[in-house]
Amino acid sequence: MNSGKTTALIQAAHNYHERGMKTLLIKPAIDSKGAGQVVSRLAISRPVDVMAGRDDDLFSIIEPSKDAVHCVFVDEAQFLTASQVRQLFKVTGMLNLPVICYGLRTDFQLNGFEGSTELLLLAHSIEELKTICTCGRKAVANARKVNGQYVFSGDQVAIDGEHNVEYEALCAQCYYQYKEEG
């Protein structure tokens, strides 16, 4: 959270467009934030080309556009299924298209997301975007707050900004301090 993932995605997509190249932007449909757009905390946004449902075959969606697209971007990739991550891997191998995914490694309980786990196994390279905790240390956890209070149990997915849910990037020390206080 707050590391600039979506901002970096929008910038990278802009770089392709600036050079006259077409991109395809995919977002899992479960992420209702911004509806049909990816939205950065810096209040910049970009329309999504594909809102992918959990049963959608991403290879089959991308394959017809293989000659017109120069790069595929995925926002909130943690919400993909393992099968969809393998489909994106197939896109890189069989269609020779770069696929750049942005997402979280873990949820608010420090558990891996299905999509993130598969990406960690298959990604050609991984780059960490860093942010800091409120105390100034490197943030490594995504704490969930509901009505301003930290919570450490509940469903894995609760979208930021809906139902009084918000997230805060914390270092390990602050994460466990808030967890012990709760």
C-alpha positions as CSV (number, residue, x, y, z in Angstrom):
1,M,0.0,0.0,0.0
2,N,1.1,3.5,-0.8
3,S,4.2,2.5,-2.7
4,G,3.1,4.0,-6.0
5,K,2.2,0.7,-7.8
6,T,-0.7,2.1,-9.8
7,T,1.2,5.4,-10.4
8,A,4.1,3.4,-11.8
9,L,1.8,1.3,-14.0
10,I,0.1,4.5,-15.4
11,Q,3.6,6.0,-16.1
12,A,4.9,2.9,-17.8
13,A,1.7,2.6,-20.0
14,H,2.1,6.3,-20.8
15,N,5.7,5.7,-21.9
16,Y,4.5,3.1,-24.4
17,H,1.7,5.3,-25.7
18,E,4.1,8.2,-26.1
19,R,6.1,6.1,-28.5
20,G,3.0,5.2,-30.5
21,M,2.7,1.7,-29.0
22,K,-0.5,0.1,-27.8
23,T,-1.0,-1.5,-24.4
24,L,-3.6,-3.6,-22.9
25,L,-4.6,-2.9,-19.3
26,I,-6.2,-5.6,-17.2
27,K,-7.8,-5.3,-13.8
28,P,-9.5,-8.1,-11.8
29,A,-13.2,-7.4,-11.7
30,I,-13.2,-8.0,-7.9
31,D,-11.4,-4.7,-7.5
32,S,-14.4,-2.3,-7.7
33,K,-12.3,0.7,-6.7
34,G,-12.4,3.2,-9.6
35,A,-14.9,1.0,-11.5
36,G,-13.5,0.7,-15.1
37,Q,-10.3,2.7,-14.3
38,V,-7.1,2.2,-12.4
39,V,-6.9,5.0,-9.9
40,S,-3.7,6.2,-8.2
41,R,-3.7,7.8,-4.8
42,L,-2.2,10.8,-6.6
43,A,-5.6,11.2,-8.3
44,I,-4.4,10.1,-11.7
45,S,-6.3,7.4,-13.6
46,R,-6.4,5.4,-16.8
47,P,-9.2,3.4,-18.3
48,V,-9.1,-0.3,-18.1
49,D,-9.3,-2.4,-21.3
50,V,-10.4,-5.7,-19.6
51,M,-12.1,-6.2,-16.3
52,A,-11.2,-9.8,-15.7
53,G,-13.6,-12.1,-13.9
54,R,-12.1,-15.1,-12.0
55,D,-13.2,-17.5,-14.7
56,D,-11.9,-15.5,-17.6
57,D,-9.1,-17.0,-19.7
58,L,-6.6,-14.2,-20.1
59,F,-4.6,-15.9,-22.8
60,S,-7.8,-16.2,-24.9
61,I,-8.6,-12.6,-24.3
62,I,-5.1,-11.3,-25.2
63,E,-4.3,-13.7,-28.1
64,P,-6.6,-12.0,-30.7
65,S,-4.8,-8.7,-30.1
66,K,-1.3,-10.1,-30.2
67,D,-0.2,-8.2,-33.3
68,A,-1.6,-4.8,-32.2
69,V,-0.5,-4.9,-28.5
70,H,3.1,-4.1,-27.4
71,C,2.7,-4.7,-23.7
72,V,0.1,-6.1,-21.2
73,F,-0.3,-4.4,-17.8
74,V,-2.1,-5.9,-14.9
75,D,-3.1,-3.8,-11.8
76,E,-4.1,-5.5,-8.5
77,A,-2.5,-8.8,-9.7
78,Q,-2.9,-10.3,-6.3
79,F,-6.6,-10.9,-7.1
80,L,-5.8,-13.1,-10.1
81,T,-6.2,-16.8,-9.9
82,A,-3.2,-19.1,-10.1
83,S,-4.6,-20.3,-13.5
84,Q,-4.8,-16.7,-14.8
85,V,-1.2,-16.1,-13.8
86,R,-0.2,-19.2,-15.7
87,Q,-2.2,-17.9,-18.7
88,L,-0.2,-14.6,-18.5
89,F,3.0,-16.6,-18.4
90,K,1.9,-18.4,-21.5
91,V,1.3,-14.9,-23.1
92,T,5.0,-14.1,-22.6
93,G,6.2,-17.5,-23.9
94,M,3.9,-18.1,-26.8
95,L,2.9,-14.6,-27.9
96,N,6.2,-13.0,-27.0
97,L,4.4,-10.1,-25.3
98,P,5.8,-8.5,-22.1
99,V,3.4,-8.7,-19.2
100,I,3.9,-6.4,-16.3
101,C,2.0,-7.0,-13.1
102,Y,1.5,-4.8,-10.1
103,G,0.1,-6.0,-6.8
104,L,0.6,-6.9,-3.2
105,R,2.4,-9.9,-1.9
106,T,0.4,-10.4,1.3
107,D,-2.9,-9.5,2.8
108,F,-3.6,-7.7,6.1
109,Q,-3.1,-11.0,8.0
110,L,0.3,-11.6,6.3
111,N,-1.1,-14.4,4.2
112,G,-0.2,-14.7,0.5
113,F,-2.8,-14.0,-2.1
114,E,-3.4,-16.7,-4.7
115,G,-2.3,-14.5,-7.6
116,S,0.8,-13.2,-5.8
117,T,2.0,-16.6,-4.8
118,E,1.8,-17.9,-8.4
119,L,3.5,-14.7,-9.6
120,L,6.4,-15.1,-7.2
121,L,6.9,-18.6,-8.6
122,L,6.7,-17.7,-12.3
123,A,7.8,-14.1,-12.7
124,H,10.8,-13.5,-14.9
125,S,11.8,-10.7,-12.5
126,I,10.4,-9.1,-9.4
127,E,10.9,-5.4,-8.4
128,E,9.8,-4.2,-5.0
129,L,8.3,-0.8,-4.8
130,K,9.0,0.5,-1.3
131,T,7.1,2.8,1.1
132,I,7.5,3.8,4.7
133,C,5.6,3.2,7.9
134,T,4.2,6.0,10.0
135,C,7.3,5.6,12.2
136,G,9.7,6.0,9.3
137,R,10.9,2.4,8.9
138,K,10.4,0.4,5.7
139,A,6.8,-0.8,5.5
140,V,6.3,-4.5,4.9
141,A,2.7,-5.2,6.0
142,N,-0.7,-3.9,4.9
143,A,-2.8,-3.3,8.0
144,R,-6.6,-3.1,7.6
145,K,-8.6,-0.5,9.4
146,V,-12.4,-0.6,9.7
147,N,-14.0,2.6,11.1
148,G,-10.5,3.8,11.9
149,Q,-9.7,0.7,14.1
150,Y,-7.1,-1.9,13.2
151,V,-8.6,-5.3,12.5
152,F,-6.6,-8.6,12.2
153,S,-9.4,-11.0,11.2
154,G,-12.0,-11.2,8.5
155,D,-12.3,-12.0,4.8
156,Q,-9.1,-11.8,2.8
157,V,-10.6,-9.3,0.3
158,A,-12.2,-6.0,1.4
159,I,-11.8,-3.1,-1.1
160,D,-10.1,0.0,0.1
161,G,-12.6,2.9,0.5
162,E,-15.7,0.6,0.7
163,H,-17.6,-0.1,3.9
164,N,-15.4,2.1,6.0
165,V,-12.3,0.0,5.1
166,E,-8.9,1.5,4.6
167,Y,-5.4,0.2,4.6
168,E,-2.2,1.4,6.1
169,A,1.4,0.4,5.3
170,L,3.3,-0.6,8.4
171,C,6.7,-1.9,9.4
172,A,6.8,-5.3,11.2
173,Q,7.3,-3.7,14.6
174,C,4.2,-1.4,14.3
175,Y,2.1,-4.1,12.8
176,Y,2.7,-6.4,15.8
177,Q,2.4,-3.5,18.2
178,Y,-1.1,-2.7,16.9
179,K,-2.0,-6.3,16.7
180,E,-1.1,-6.9,20.4
181,E,-3.0,-3.7,21.5
182,G,-6.1,-4.9,19.7
